[in-house]
Amino acid sequence: MQGLTLDQAILDMKAEPRRTSHEKCTSNYVLTGRLRTAADIHLLQKIDMSDLRFRPDPRLQTEMDRLQELEKQTLTAWGRDPTQ
């Protein structure tokens, strides 16, 4: 699956109670990231909002924030507007 783009997929996005919020986040990111549009997703079973409420691990969020700041600094150093 890595590196592939799918035209359509049948996904089971029902959250398992034993999975952490971070596991749900990364799993759903990988599942949906392989498709061109949301219309290409076909769900195996009905989901509700609790299945879609999740957050990445705080350490991952900290690293993502750090990388975004480095990107802004790099763009500024090269004379580009980091807000565009």
C-alpha positions as CSV (number, residue, x, y, z in Angstrom):
1,M,0.0,0.0,0.0
2,Q,2.8,2.4,0.7
3,G,3.1,5.0,-2.1
4,L,-0.1,3.8,-3.8
5,T,-3.1,6.0,-4.7
6,L,-6.3,4.1,-4.8
7,D,-9.4,4.9,-6.8
8,Q,-11.7,3.4,-4.2
9,A,-11.5,1.5,-0.9
10,I,-13.7,-0.2,1.6
11,L,-12.5,0.9,5.0
12,D,-13.3,-0.2,8.6
13,M,-13.0,3.0,10.5
14,K,-14.9,1.9,13.5
15,A,-12.8,2.7,16.5
16,E,-11.7,-0.2,18.6
17,P,-11.9,0.6,22.4
18,R,-8.5,-0.8,23.1
19,R,-6.7,1.5,20.6
20,T,-5.2,4.7,21.9
21,S,-6.1,8.1,20.4
22,H,-2.7,8.2,18.7
23,E,-3.3,4.8,17.1
24,K,-6.7,5.9,15.8
25,C,-5.1,9.1,14.4
26,T,-2.3,7.4,12.5
27,S,-4.5,4.6,11.3
28,N,-7.1,6.8,9.9
29,Y,-4.5,9.1,8.3
30,V,-3.0,6.2,6.5
31,L,-6.3,4.7,5.5
32,T,-7.8,7.9,4.0
33,G,-4.5,9.3,2.7
34,R,-4.4,6.6,0.0
35,L,-7.6,7.9,-1.7
36,R,-8.1,10.8,-4.1
37,T,-11.3,12.1,-2.6
38,A,-13.7,11.4,0.3
39,A,-16.2,10.1,-2.2
40,D,-13.9,7.2,-2.9
41,I,-14.4,5.8,0.7
42,H,-16.9,3.1,1.3
43,L,-17.4,2.2,4.9
44,L,-17.6,-1.4,6.1
45,Q,-19.7,-0.5,9.0
46,K,-21.5,2.6,10.3
47,I,-19.4,5.0,12.4
48,D,-20.3,7.9,14.6
49,M,-18.4,11.0,15.8
50,S,-16.7,9.2,18.6
51,D,-14.9,7.0,16.0
52,L,-13.4,10.2,14.5
53,R,-12.3,12.0,17.7
54,F,-8.6,11.4,18.2
55,R,-5.4,13.3,18.7
56,P,-1.8,12.4,17.8
57,D,0.6,11.6,20.6
58,P,1.7,14.9,22.3
59,R,5.3,14.1,21.4
60,L,4.3,13.9,17.7
61,Q,2.4,17.1,18.0
62,T,5.4,18.8,19.6
63,E,7.7,17.6,16.7
64,M,5.2,18.7,14.1
65,D,5.1,22.2,15.7
66,R,8.9,22.3,15.7
67,L,9.1,21.4,12.1
68,Q,6.6,24.0,11.1
69,E,8.7,26.6,12.9
70,L,11.8,25.5,11.1
71,E,9.9,25.8,7.8
72,K,9.0,29.4,8.6
73,Q,12.6,30.2,9.5
74,T,13.9,28.6,6.3
75,L,11.4,30.5,4.1
76,T,12.2,33.8,5.8
77,A,16.0,33.2,5.4
78,W,15.4,32.6,1.7
79,G,13.4,35.8,1.4
80,R,10.0,34.1,1.0
81,D,6.8,35.0,2.9
82,P,6.1,32.0,5.2
83,T,2.3,32.9,5.3
84,Q,1.8,32.1,1.7
